Amino acid sequence: KRTFMVSTAIAGFQQRSDEVRKWCFGVMDVLGTEETTLEIKGVWLLRGDTTAHLIQANDDANWYTWTKLAGKGMPPTEEAKKIVRSYWCEKNELEGKPIQDSAVFK
C-alpha cells in the first residue's frame, strides 16, 4: 500500500512537470521495502545549468534535493557517469536497496 502511494506521488510530480518535458529527461525510483523506509531517488538530465525552469513549472520540485553532477565548467567524472548509469539502467537494486518501482520522465 505504501509503495503504491509513493509511486503515485512520483507519477503526480512528473505529470505536473509536463511544461518542461521537452527540456528534461529523468528516472525516479522508489527504493526500500514496505517494512522499512521507502525513498524516492533519481537522476535527471536538464537543459541549462539550474533547476530553475523545473521549479518554476512545478513547485513540488522544491521538496527534492538537487545535486549537480556535471555541467558548464564541471566535466562529468567517472563517479558521476557511474551514478547516472546505475540510476538509468538498474532494474533490481540501487544503493543496496531493492527498487520497488521506476518512472521515466521523457
Beta strands, then each sheet from edge to edge (+ up, - down):
strand 1: 24-32
strand 2: 38-46
strand 3: 93-94
strand 4: 97-105
sheet 1: 2+ 1- 4+ 3-
end
